[in-house]
Amino acid sequence: MKKLLVLIIALVLIFGVSTVVVAETSEEVTGFSAEEETDETLLEESEKLAAVRAQLKQFFDEKKAAGEHAFREAYVCDFEESFDENYGVVWIVYYWTDRDEVVSAVNAFLQENGIDQDLVAYMESEDVAEEPAPSETEALVKAIFEAKYSKEIAESESGYLCSVLYANTDENGELEWALCRGSIDETVEVLGYVKLSKVFLTTGDAEPFGTEFAVYDAEKDDFVLMDDDLSAYRGLEEKMVKLGIAYPIGDADYDRKLTISDATIIQRYLAGLNNKKIDESLCYVDEDDEISILDATKLQRYIAKMDDSFTDAEVIEP
């Protein structure tokens, strides 16, 4: 009995050692363990996504540089990496847009460049009007537009655009004013930023409004252009920021929110430490049309709620 027990123990030990040797040999042959293989797969997928994101960002930058207005508000997001049990990509590269022409152009770009379309997806901007404009307001503004610019519309080659982005009503629900977009024929030139009192409006040269956007004033029954005095329309500029068509002054990182990051970017830019050029016009916080440490200081004071003199933009606490 003792001999049998000793034999069994010996066989178990021999089998265990053999298994370890086989496993170690297998690892030596392949060059990496199962855990190392997982890490390598993740690295490869990460590099693939990073390359796709770089290509997509370059595509967006080229479109913007070429003056294609639809791309002005679209941008590529950082991706997050996550993988299923088969190392399949779960998170992908996202880009933000609410323009169908951008989505179509991106899909064509992916197909032309042989990029897996499953790696890219778009998300609509969250910065939309809190309440859609009533259909009767849309119809009213469109009728006024057609009547006022009938001659230009008749002479146009490609028609016109007129839409209401936001309708502001009084306590009785009566229309006071509406932010609208209107243009006849194609946008021919991107101007960049049009400075209003507390924001920069991103727009192109689109007649008849010149800046593509205008305010319909119900009391005047007429359009008020963006280079007129807009102070009577409370909340208008803040609404433009929420709609994604304007940036608050001081928004150095283009996220439409004022944070300490914006002040830091200005400081680093002045010290020559930024890796990329910033748009100085967005950083003229003290309104002297020259970027300086005073702009960063005024922005810091505003974020710390020590100065509220230059913007109605949302402040994000650090």
Buried (B, 14 or more C-beta within 10 A) or exposed (E): EEEEEEEEEEEEEEEEEEEEEEEEEEEEEEEEEEEEEEEEEBEEBBEBBBEBBEBBBEBBEEBBEEBBBBBBBBBBBEBEBEBEEEEEBEBBBBBBBBBEEBBEBBEEBBEEEEBEEEBBEBEEBEBBBEEEBBEEBBEBBBEBBEEBBEEEBEEBEEEBBBEBBBBBBEEEEEBBBBBBBBBBBEBEEBBEBBBBBBBBBBBBBBBBBBBBBBBBBBEEEEBBEBEEEBEEBEEBBBBBBBBBBBBBBBBBBBEBBBBBBBBBBBBBBBEEEBEEEBBBBBBBBBEEEEBBEEBBBBBBBBBEEEBEEBBBBEBEEE
